[in-house]
Amino acid sequence: MIAHSRYWIVATAAALLCGCSSQPDKSESAAPASLPKPVSAPAVYKVKFETSKGDFVVQVNKDWAPAGADRFYQLAQSNFFDNARFFRVIAGFMAQFGISPDPKTAALWETQTIPDDPPKQTNSKGRLTFATAGPNTRTTQLFINLVDNARLDASGFAPFGEVVSGMDVVESLYSGYGEGAPRGNGPGQDLIQTQGNAYLEKDFPRLDYIKKTSIQ
C-alpha cells in the first residue's frame, strides 16, 4: 500500500456505502507471527464467503489475472478475511473489503505489493477485482462490482474472478454510511488500518462483515 493506505476505486463521482442490520462478531483473528508463504493457485478454484448477510461463492480463473489469483488464494488460505468488514459499499458501484480486523496483521501486509496484471476481462457485475492506489500497489483490498463498470478497465483494474452464487447477498450489503472519509462520512481507511475492528464497531456498527472464508 502507499501513503495513507487509501485505496480508491474511482467512479465518475463520489458514491455511497451499503451494509447489514445485525451486530458484528466481536472476535478478531490473532495476528500471525509472520506472513504466509506465497502460493501458486490452481487454474480454477472457488472460495465460499460466509457473511453477516448470508453466503456467496466466488470462482477464480487464474488465466484472467495470475498475480491477483495467487494473492487471493494466499489470503483465503490463511483466513485473512475472517471478521473483516465490507467497509466501503457504494450503491450502484461496488463493495470494497480486505483490510484486516487486526492492526498488527494489517501492518504486516501493508508493503506486500504484487505486480499489476493487464486487464483481460471487463469489470462486469459480480466480478472480483483488486483495489489499487496506483501502478503495482495491490496488496489485500478488493471489490466486487455491483453493476457493469467497464469504465474501470482502461484504468488497469483487472478482474480475476466472479460471484457464481449468492449475488443477492452481495447486493444486500449495508450502504448507509456513505462514501469513506475524507470524501464522505463513512469509515476512514487510515483508521481501519491502525485501529481495526475496534474503530469500526464503535463508529460504524452496522457494517456487514465476513465470518469466514473457505476454499472449495
N, C-alpha and C positions, 0 to 999 in steps of 0.2 A: 504494500500500500504506500501511498505517497503522503505528503504533508497534510495534516489534519484528518487523515484517514477517511476522507469523504469520497464516496463512490456514487456518482450521479449518472443515471441513465436519462439523458436529456430529451424531454418531449418538446413539442412546439411552444409550450408554456409550462409554468409551474403547475403541479397537479395535486391530487388528494389521496389519502391512505384508506385501507379497509381492515377490519378486524373482528373479534369474537365477543360473545356475551359472557362466557364462562371465565372464571378466575384462573390464572396460570398456576402450574405446579411450582411450588417454592423451591424444590430441589434443583441443584445445578450439578453439572458434570465436574468432577475434580480435575484440576489442571494436570496435564501429563508432565512427566519429568523431562520429556524430550518429544520432538516431533516424530510422527510415524514415518517410516521409510517410504520413499516414492515407490509407486507401483505401476505396473503396466496393466491396464484394464482389459477385460475381454472385448472382443469386437462388438458385441451387443450384450447389454445387461439391463436389468430393471432394479429400481430402488423404490421400496414402499415407504411412504411418509405417513406416520400416524400423528394426527394433529388434534388440536382442541376443537376443530370443526368436523372431524372425520378423516377418512383415509383417502389418499390418492397415490397413484403409481406413475413413475417416470420411466420411460425406456430411453436408454442412451445408445447412440450409434457412433462408435468411435471414429469412423471414417468422416463424419461430419466435422469434427474438431478434436483431433487426437490429444493435444495437450490439455484441453478442457475436460475431456472424458477421463483421462488419467487422474487429474486432480480431484474431480468429483468422486471418483471411486475411492481414492485415498481418504477423503473426508468422510464419506459414508461408512467406510470400513472401520474407521477409528471412532465412530459415534460423535463426530464433531458437532453435528446439528442438533443433538439431543437437548431439549429445553430452550432452543434458540427461538427468538421471536420473528414474526413477519413484521419488521419494523417500519417498512415503507410500502404501503399498498395503495396504489393510486387508481381509483375507479376509471375505467376506460383506457387504461395504460398497462400497468404491470404490478406484480407483487414481488418485493425485494426482501431477501433474508441472507443469513450467512455470517453474522458477527457472533462469535462465541458468547454464551451467557456468563462465562468466567473470564475476568480481565487478564489473568495470567495466561490463559490459553490464547486469548485474542492477541496478546503481546508476542507470544511465540510465533504466530503466523504472520505477523504484520509485514515482515520483509520477504516472505516466501513467495515471490512472484513467479509466474510462469510465462513463457513466451506467447505472443499472440498467435492465434490460429486465423488464417484467412477465412472469412465467411463463405461457406459453401451452400448454406441453406438460408432461407429467409426467416425473419422473426415473425412468424405467423402465430396466431392464437394457440396457446398451450405449450409453446416451445420454451425450453430452458436454456439460459444464456448467462455467462459470467458478466458481472458488472465490471467497470473499468474506470480508472482515473486518468487514463492516457495510455500511450503505447506501452505494451509489456508490463502492465501493472496489476494483472489479475492475481488474486490470492484466494479468498474464500467467499466473497459475496456474489450472489446470483440473483436472477429474477426470472419469473415466469410471465410471459406475455399474456395479458388478459384480452387483448384484441390483436388484430393484424397490425404489426409495427414494422412494415417493410422499410420505412424511412431510416431505421436503425442500421440496416445492412451496410450502407455506404460509410458509416462511422466505425466499422470494424467489429461490431457485436456479432459474435459467431455462435449460433445455436449448436448445441451438442446432443440434445435430447428433447423429448416431448412428453407431456402428460397423456397416458394411454387409458387411464380410468380415473374417475373422481374429479374431473374438471369442474363439476358443480361445487365441490368442496373448495377448490382454489378460488372460484368466483365469489364465494360467500365470506372470504376473509374480511375482517373488520377494517373499514376505511375511514372511520370517523375522526381521526386526529388530524388529517390533512397532511400536506407536504412537510417533510422534515425540516428542522432548523438548519441553517438560518433563513431558509427561503420561506418557511411556513411555521406552523405551531406544533408540528409533530416532533418525534424524538431527534436529538442531535447525535450524529454518528460518532463524534468525538467522545461524548459522554457514555454511549453504549460501549465503546471500546475500552474506556478506562474504569467504568463502574459496573458494567454488565447488567444482569437482570435486577440488581438492587435498585438501580435507577429507573428501569422500565416498570417494575412492579409498583413503585411509588408514584410515578408521574403519568404512566400510560398503562394502567392495569387492564384495559380491555383488549390489548393486542392479542391476536391469536398466536399460537406457538406450536412448535414441533415437539411431540412427546418423544418420538424415537424414529430412526430410520433403519431399514434392513435391506441388504442386498438380496434380491430374489434369485 
